[in-house]
Amino acid sequence: MKGFFWNSHGLRDLAKHIFLFDCSREHNLDFIAILETGKPNYSTECLDNFCAGAEYFWHWNPPRGMSGGILLGVNLSNFVVDKIESGDYFLKFNLTNKSDGFHWALMAVYGAAQDEHKGAFLSELVRVCSDEVLPLVMGGDFNIIRYPSKKNNDRFNSRWPNLFNSTIEILNLKEIVMPGRQFTWASYADVPTYEKLDRVLVSTDWELKFPLASVQALTRELSDHTPLFLTVGQQHFRGNSKEFRFELGWLLRDDFFDIVAPIWQYENRGNTPMARWQNKIRRTRRFLRGWAKNWVSQTR
């Protein structure tokens, strides 16, 4: 599965339409989320161009005044749209994968840019995510940085970042790391300010489904925001079932570490530390799955 989050800073330029067409065709996108569109409606021809002619389902939130607007579309060849929910700062689809029946929620976010509205934005985020029982992935422009290192100058007010980080922790969300790019937004000033305002957050159960998910920053030329390309990698679980669960009771066995250590140390394949770590995890998981079944049988 591949998807795309982008604050386009308006969608009236022909160059942006061409960029969306090329990106959709090149990456064979399964979903497209565009923020700050500035458009109240779209023609069928325009939407077909965005997804390079694929069979998409589209829904959008119109802008409020001169700013805002969210457009979200999914490929109907791969998903069934079960439910649509929208708010002041988000648009959310509840989806079912046609390939394996996995139920999950996709949420596009455009956070409040003005300080006086950020409290309302975070409150809406907490309400929507707390009510959602499905595995969740949400991305977009949150308009809040998380840490001082995500800005290129020392003008940092910790109020909203602290509240934002607390919200992420309370909702048990995790940000997917984006390698190779420290910032996602740049101002148009002579001495520009750089910040990381765009990100992808996922729930733990969505991450369990797609443990190899990654976010890549695409080129930033047509907007002041960097497009984010999400890909899930190889799928390891089918449907909504979790085939493996680590039991804390295993740690109470005196011989548990002696049993696991040789399995972990034996596996050393991989050209990078991350690849070797992933291979060790897979081998250990396979071993523990079989070991646990035998242990349960013996106990019974």
N, C-alpha and C positions, 0 to 999 in steps of 0.2 A: 504494500500500500504506500502511495506517495501523495503528498499534499503540499499546499502552498499557502503561506500567510504573508500578506503584503499591505502596508499602509501606502496606498498609491498617491496620496495627496492630491486627490481629484482624478477623474477619469474622462476628461474631455479631450485630452491630447491623443491624436492618432498614433503617435509613437508608443504610448502606453497600451493601446489596443493591439498593436503589432507585437509588443513584448509579451503580452499575455498569451496570444496565439502561439508564438514561437515556444514559449516556456511550456505550455500545455502539450504541444505536439512533441517537443524534445524529451520531456520527462514522463510523458504518458500519465498525467496527473489523475488521481482518483477524486480529489476534492480541491476546491479553490476558495479561499477566503480573502476578501479584499476589504480594507478598512479606509475610512475617510474618503469615501467615493465622491461625495458632493453631488450625487445624482438622485433625483426623486423616483425615476423609473427607467426602464431599459426596454429596448426593442428586442424581438426574438432574434433578429439578425445580429445584433450586438452581442447577445449572450452566446449565440452559436459560435461567434468568432472567438470569444474568450476561451472556450473549451475546445477549440479546433474542430468543431463539428461533432463532437461526441454527444451521446444522449445524456444530458445533464438535467437534474432538477435544481431550480434556482429559487431563492427567496431573499428578500432584502428589507433592511430598515432604512427609510428615507433619512436624509440629513435633517438636523434641527437648525434652521437658519442657514448660514453659509458654511457650516462645518459639520462633520460627522458623516454618517451613512455607512452601512455594512452590507456587503453582498456575499452570500454563501451559496455554493453550488456543489453537488456531488454527482458522481457518475452512476447512473441507474443500472448500468451493466454489472456493477459490483455491489450496490447497496439497495436496501429497501428503506425508505424514509417512514418511520413509524410515528414521529411526533415532531412538531415545530414549536419552539418557545422563543419569544423575543422580549427584550427589555430596553431600557434607556441606553445601556452600554454593551449589550451582547445580542447574539443570535445563535440559537442552539438547535441542532438536529439530533434526535434519537434515531440511531441507525441499526440495521441488521445486515451483517455481511452475508451475501448470497453463497459464498464459498464454504462457510463453516457454521453459519447460524449465530455467530458471535454478536451479542447486543452491546452497544456502546453509545456514548454521547460525544458529539463534536461541537465545539463552542468557539465562535469567533468573537473577539473582544476588542473594543475600542474605548479605552479608559478616558476619564475626564482630563482635559488639558489644564483647566483652571483649578486653582487650589480650593476655591469655595465649593467645588462639586466633587472633589476626590473622596470625601467622606461618604457621599451618596453612592459613588461608584463602588467603593469597597464593601459597603453594606449590601448592595445588590449582589456583588460577587459571593459574599458569604451566604446569603439567602439561597441563591440558585444552586450553588455547589453543595450546600448542606442538604437540600431537598433531592439531589440527584443520587439515585441508588446504582446507576450503571457505571461501568468504567468510563472515565472521562479524560479527554484530551482537549485542551483549550489553548489557543494561541492568538497573537495579534499584538497590537500596540497598547500597552498598559499605562503608558505615560507616567510611570514612576520607576526610578532606578532603585536598585536594592542595596548597593554598597557604594562607599566613596570611590572605590577603584573603578566603578562603572561610569566615571565622568572624568574628563581630561583637565578639570581645574578644581580648585578647592572651595568653590561656592556650593556647599553641601548643607542642606537642612535635613536633619535626621527624622523629622516628625513623620512624614508620609512613608519613607522607606521602612521605618520601624513598624508602622502599622501594616504595611504591605507584607513584610516578612512574617509578622505574627499571623496574618490572615492565611498565608501559604502554609504555615506550620499547623494552624488549627484545622485547616481543611485536609491535612495530610497529603499535600501535593508536592511534586518534585519537578524542578526545572531540568529539562534536557540540555546537557552541555552543548554549546556551539563552539567547536574548535576553530582557530584561525581568524577570529574576528572579535575584538574586544567591545566595540561600540556598534550600534545599529542605526543611530540617528546623528545627523550633523546639521547645525544651523547654517544660514546663508550669510552670516556676518563676515567681515573682513578677517577677523580672528575667530574662526568657528568654534563653537562648543560641541563636543562629542559626548554622547550618552548611550547607554544600552536601555532602550525603552521597549523593545520588541523581544518576545520570548515565547517558548512553548512550555506549558505546565501540564503534567499528567498525574492521574491518581495512581496509587500503588497497584491496584488491580489491573489497570490498563498497562502499566509497566511490566507486570507479570506475564501478560499476554504477549507483549512485544518487547522483550528484554534487550534487543539489539537496536532499538529505535535511536535515530540520530537526527540532528538538525544541522543543516549546512547553510551558510550565508551566500546568497547569490550576489551578482554584481549590482551596485547601487549607482545608477546613472540617471534615471528618469524621475526619481522622487528623493526626498530628503531622508527616507527610511530604506533600510536594507530588506529585500525579500528573504523570507525564511522558507527553506525547502525541507520538509519532514519526510523521512523514509523509515520504515519499520524494520528493514532487514528480514532475515529468515524467521518464519513463524515456528514456535516450538510447542504451542498448546492449541488444542482444538476446542472451538466453542467457548463457553463461559466456564468450563470445568478446569480446575487447577489439578493437574495430574501429580504434582509433587508438593509436599508441604513438610517443612522441617519441624520436627517435634522437639520442644524444649526438654521433654522427658528423657530424650536420648543422652543429654549431657549429664544425667545423673548416673549413668553406667560408668563404673570405674575404668572399663577397658575401651570406652568409646574413642578417645583420642588415639590410642594405640591402633585401633582398627582403621581409622580414617587416614592417619598420617602417611602410611605407605602408598595409599591410593593417590593422595594429593601430590606426593613427591615424585611418583613414577611418571606422571603426565607432564611433559615439557615441550610439547609441540607448539609451534607458532613463531612468526617472525618478529612480533612486537610483544612488549610486556602485556598489553591488553589482550592480544590474541592468546597468549599462553595462559593468562588468568581465566579467560572464557573457556578454554579447553579443559583446564583443571576443574572449573565449576561443573561443566557438563559431565565429565567422567565421575566426579564425586557424587553428583546427583543420581546418575544411573546406578552407581554402586549402592548408595543409601536406599534407593527405591527397592531394590531386590533384597538388601539386608533387612530392611524394616519388615517386608512381607514375611521373611523367614522367622524373624524374631517374634512377630505377632502369632504366627502359627505355632511356634514352640511354646509360647506363653499360654495359648489356649489349650 
